[in-house]
Amino acid sequence: MGYSIDDKCKKLAKCPEAAAIITEYSPGFTTDPQMKMVMGLTLRKLASFPQAKDLADNLDAIDERLRAIED
């Protein structure tokens, strides 16, 4: 089944592979205490914020890599 940018950040953070992919573009994804505030958002929604420009610029590549993860 895999994962996607339409999954909530909380779900993605619980998967080590998904979290590692996102951390490449957003250092601190699982370690920055401020991320707790956005864990209820989808990654797509998070990428719409100006602070997440690196995510937004790479959203398609991230989605492709997330979808390749097997449960």
MOZI-V698575 format. One record per residue. N is the residue number from 1. RES is the residue in one letter. SS is DSSP state (2 for helix, 1 for strand, 0 for the rest). NEAR is the number of other ideal C-beta (glycine too) atoms within 8 Angstrom. D_LAST is the distance of its C-alpha to the last C-alpha in Angstrom with 2 decimals. Layout:
# MOZI-V698575
[[N;RES;SS;NEAR;D_LAST] [N;RES;SS;NEAR;D_LAST]]
This chain:
# MOZI-V698575
[[1;M;0;4;6.51] [2;G;0;9;6.04] [3;Y;0;11;8.64] [4;S;0;8;12.40] [5;I;0;11;15.75] [6;D;0;6;16.35] [7;D;0;12;14.02] [8;K;1;10;16.13] [9;C;2;15;16.59] [10;K;2;8;16.05] [11;K;2;9;12.40] [12;L;2;14;11.98] [13;A;2;12;14.14] [14;K;2;6;12.11] [15;C;0;10;9.25] [16;P;2;5;11.31] [17;E;2;7;10.21] [18;A;2;13;10.83] [19;A;2;13;13.89] [20;A;2;8;15.21] [21;I;2;11;15.23] [22;I;2;13;17.03] [23;T;2;11;19.31] [24;E;2;6;20.61] [25;Y;2;9;22.15] [26;S;0;10;22.78] [27;P;0;4;23.80] [28;G;0;8;23.69] [29;F;0;12;20.69] [30;T;0;7;19.71] [31;T;0;5;23.21] [32;D;0;6;25.75] [33;P;2;4;27.02] [34;Q;2;6;27.80] [35;M;2;13;24.16] [36;K;2;6;24.11] [37;M;2;5;26.21] [38;V;2;9;23.69] [39;M;0;10;20.44] [40;G;0;6;21.12] [41;L;0;9;21.30] [42;T;1;10;18.87] [43;L;2;16;18.58] [44;R;2;9;20.77] [45;K;2;7;23.37] [46;L;2;12;23.37] [47;A;2;11;24.07] [48;S;0;7;27.11] [49;F;0;6;28.91] [50;P;2;4;31.38] [51;Q;2;4;30.11] [52;A;2;11;26.75] [53;K;2;7;28.39] [54;D;2;8;26.25] [55;L;2;14;23.11] [56;A;2;9;25.06] [57;D;2;6;26.37] [58;N;0;9;22.98] [59;L;2;12;20.94] [60;D;2;6;20.38] [61;A;2;7;19.24] [62;I;2;14;16.87] [63;D;2;10;15.40] [64;E;2;8;15.09] [65;R;2;9;13.31] [66;L;2;15;10.85] [67;R;2;9;10.18] [68;A;0;7;9.62] [69;I;0;11;6.56] [70;E;0;5;3.79] [71;D;0;4;0.00]]
